[in-house]
Amino acid sequence: DFYKTPCYFVMKSPANSYFETGLIAHQRGDLAAAAKLYLASLYIYPCHADSYHNLGVLYLQLGKGHQALTFLKRAPLLNAREAQYWISYIEALVRLGQLPKAKYVFERGIKAGMEKSAVKKLSLRLKAAHEQQRQIIDLLDLYKKGLFTEVVKNTASLIKGWEENPRIL
């Protein structure tokens, strides 16, 4: 159990001070400083789940999705009770087109006791991503068959759906 491990008892160590300062830098948009401070926190205390999570979020903001996954996947392993860690990790997997892995991580989160509200939110997100992927595959099939008028028509419909629900993207 997380609350019986050394990870829990050290959260108020100097590592937390680096994390909090990194959070301030992150909030004011100084991503380079925030990254250095989160990494300093992890250097002092490699079990700092918040630092892993925020560093992953920061890398997503920089458009470095695969680097983000390296950090985002560690946070729920260190503290499975924090729903936001699961949400961020699964959202990143979906954005990077890794739906099978996102579904697998989602199932792990449920088994770990993820909050019902997070389960509902992620379930809807995964369903929407799956539908989006299916529509893209259908478009490719139409293209391969040479049905270009249908491709244009269905692409316009797909884009309209994305405009109405930008969270799918």
Disulfide bonds with the S-S distance in Angstrom:
none
